[in-house]
Amino acid sequence: SRKEFIQFLSVARGSMGEVRSDLYVAYDLGYISENEFLVRKEKSETISGQIWNFIKYLKENERTYNKVKRLKG
């Protein structure tokens, strides 16, 4: 269902936060360079934002759909 899909996307967004946290740890421990850290951090922030925008779109689309459905009766 749409609601379950939105929940799945929320979990995916939370996972992106965990990835960012792991990037900080990897950088602090010297496993990745500063440049690699910055590039991957930026990508993870971009993806997280895209997921958030998709969630907002799905929620807004659902409200619009429900309004039209009620009007048509």
N, C-alpha and C positions, 0 to 999 in steps of 0.2 A: 504494500500500500504506500501511498504518498507519505503518510506519517512515519512509517517504518524507514523509508528511504531517507527522510530528513534526519531521523535518529542516527542512521548509519553514517550520513555525512557529518553529523556532529561528532561522532566517535572518530571519524577520519581526521577531522580538524584537530581534535585533542591529540591524536597520534602525531600530527605535524608539530605540535608543541613539544612532545616528547623527543622528536627528532632534533629540534633546536636545542633542547637541553643536552642531548647526547653530543651535539656538535661542540657545545661549550666545554664539555668534559674532555672530548678528544683533542680539542685545541689546547686546553690547559695542561694536558698530559703530554703534549708534543707529538701526538699521532698524526696531526694534519697541520699544514702551514697556515699562516695568517690569511694568505690569499685564498686558499681552499676553503677555510672557515667562512670568510666573508661572502664568497660566491655561493656556497651551499646555504648559508643562513639567509641570504637574500632570496634564493629560490624557494626555500621553505616558507618564508614570509609571503611570497607571491602566491604560492599554491594555497596556503592557509586563507589568504584573502579571496582567492577565486572560489574556494569551497564556501566561504561565508557568503559571498555574493550569490552563489547558486542557491544556498539555503534561503536567503531573503527572497530571491526570485520565486522559488517554489512556494513559499508561504504567501507571498502577495498574489501569485497566480491562483492559489487555492481560495483566497478570500474573494477574488474577482469571480472565479468559477461559481462559488457558492452564492454570491449575490445574483448572478445571472440566472442560476438554477431556481432561486426563490422567486424571482420576477416572472419567470416562465410558468411557475407553478406546476 
